Amino acid sequence: MSKRRKFSAEFKRGAVEQASQPGVSCAQVARELGIRDALLTRWKREAQSQGKAVFGGTGTPRDEELARLKRELVRIKKERDFLREAATFFAKASS
């Protein structure tokens, strides 16, 4: 019994984008990617009906993760700057 393959949202979006190019068939793109053409056709239909919210899945998309990391970096930089100023203040006070 074979395991069910899982595809990332980025892979699905890329496949749908390739299949949406003029002069390219879903079967041709599916063959190149090693998936069934019925699966690609379903992904394409879902993309057309759901728009940008398609292929959300249960995990966090890469863009959301990047935004979270950027927010965390800003917070950590603020903490670092505060600690640097506090260290300078206490170094001057002890002299």
C-alpha positions in Angstrom: 0.0 0.0 0.0 1.5 3.3 -1.0 1.5 6.5 1.1 -0.6 9.4 0.0 1.6 12.2 -1.4 1.3 15.7 0.1 2.1 18.8 -1.9 2.9 22.2 -0.5 0.8 25.2 -1.3 3.7 26.8 -3.2 3.9 23.7 -5.4 0.2 23.7 -6.1 0.2 27.4 -7.0 3.2 27.0 -9.3 1.5 24.0 -11.0 -1.7 26.0 -11.5 0.2 29.0 -12.8 2.0 26.8 -15.4 -1.3 25.1 -16.4 -2.9 28.6 -16.9 -0.3 29.7 -19.5 -1.8 30.0 -23.0 -1.0 27.0 -25.3 -0.2 24.7 -22.4 -2.5 21.8 -21.4 -3.1 20.5 -17.9 -2.1 17.0 -19.0 1.2 18.3 -20.3 2.1 20.1 -17.1 0.9 17.2 -15.0 3.2 14.8 -16.9 6.2 17.2 -16.4 5.5 17.4 -12.7 4.8 13.7 -12.2 1.2 14.1 -11.0 -2.1 13.0 -12.4 -3.9 15.4 -14.8 -7.2 15.1 -12.8 -5.4 16.3 -9.7 -4.0 19.4 -11.5 -7.4 20.1 -13.0 -9.0 20.0 -9.6 -6.3 22.4 -8.2 -7.0 24.7 -11.1 -10.7 24.6 -10.5 -10.2 25.3 -6.8 -7.9 28.2 -7.6 -10.5 29.8 -9.9 -13.3 29.5 -7.3 -11.4 30.5 -4.2 -9.0 33.1 -5.5 -6.1 34.1 -3.3 -7.3 32.1 -0.2 -6.7 28.8 -2.1 -4.5 26.1 -0.7 -4.4 27.5 2.8 -4.1 24.2 4.5 -3.7 23.8 8.2 -0.2 25.1 8.5 1.1 28.6 8.3 2.0 29.8 4.9 5.6 30.9 4.2 4.6 34.6 4.0 3.0 34.6 7.4 6.0 32.9 8.9 8.3 35.5 7.4 6.1 38.3 8.7 6.1 36.8 12.2 9.9 36.5 12.1 10.3 40.1 11.0 8.0 41.3 13.9 10.1 39.2 16.3 13.3 40.7 15.0 12.0 44.2 15.5 11.0 43.4 19.1 14.4 41.8 19.8 16.3 44.8 18.4 14.3 47.1 20.6 15.2 45.0 23.6 18.8 45.0 22.6 18.9 48.8 22.3 17.2 49.2 25.6 19.7 46.9 27.4 22.6 48.8 25.7 21.3 52.1 27.0 20.7 50.7 30.5 24.2 49.3 30.6 25.7 52.6 29.5 23.6 54.4 32.2 24.7 52.1 35.0 28.3 52.2 33.9 28.2 56.0 34.1 26.4 55.9 37.5 28.9 53.6 39.1 31.9 55.8 38.1 
